[in-house]
Amino acid sequence: MTERQIRLFGDPVLKTVSDPVRTVDSGVRGLVEDLIDSVIPPGRAGVAAPQIGVNLRAFSYNVDGDVGYIINPEIVELSGEPELVDEGCLSVPGLWFPTMRYPFARVTGTDLEGNTIELSGTGVMAQALQHETDHLDGKLYLDRLDKESRREAMKQVRESNWF
């Protein structure tokens, strides 16, 4: 279909808990195509439906050349000792802050045919699974920052040329 414009910090859809996909119809199929097209450009590890203005539980991923999607993902396992990892977000362009993430994550959800699928991984994949699921829960990575880092992040947002 098409690469969609990424919604930026301040857009209310980014702070809204996404609705589950109840029926796979042509609209949902088009959404999945758009999510995949929107995650292909270099430097993108994931795109959640709210980031392209759609309040549904779905996201795409692009990690180490593995591109795909998941509908109605739920985190079923987080393990290892949480650690600070540098994190950014397409919806908060140009900002990177250390964010606490688990080193391993597993999510389950469905594909377009209703089959159960499972995604899991370490490193960037673990980070992407947590980050994109946060988007579906109406959270940005900025919400996970410690008080001092969040204060600095908000200052940088206010001073950015896109806000």
Residue, then its C-alpha position, 0 to 999 in steps of 0.5 A: m500500500t504506502e508508507r504512512q507519515i509518523r505521528l509526533f509527540g503531542d498527538p493524542v493518538l500516541k497517548t491512547v490505549s489501542d483497541p484490539v483487532r476484533t475482525v480482520d477485514s480489508g481495512v486491517r489488511g491495508l493497515v498491516e501493509d502500511l505498517i510493513d511499508s512504514v517500517i522498511p526505511p533504514g533506521r526503523a526497528g518497529v512501527a506501531a499502528p498509533q504511530i500512523g494514526v490508527n488506534l488498533r493493536a498491531f505493529s510491524y518490526n524490522v530487526d536484522g533484516d527480519v520484517g514482519y507484523i503481529i496483531n493483538p500482541e501481548i507480552v507473555e515473558l520478560s526476563g533477565e536483569p533490566e538494563l539501560v539501553d539507548e532508545g529513540c522513537l520515530s515519534v520523538p525524532g532526534l532524541w535518544f535516552p537510556t531506557m530500562r528494558y529487559p534483555f529478553a522479551r516474548v510476545t504472542g498474537t495473531d497473523l491476518e489468518g487468525n493463526t497464533i504467532e510468537l515473537s521473541g528475542t534479545g537485544v534490539m528485538a527484545q527492545a522493539l517488542q517492549h517499545e512497540t507494545d508500549h505504544l499500543d498501551g498509550k506509552l512513549y519511552l519518555d514515560r519510562l525515563d527517570k525524573e532527571s532524564r525526563r526533564e531533559a527530554m522534555k526540554q529537548v522536545r520543546e526546543s526541537n524544530w518539529f514540536 
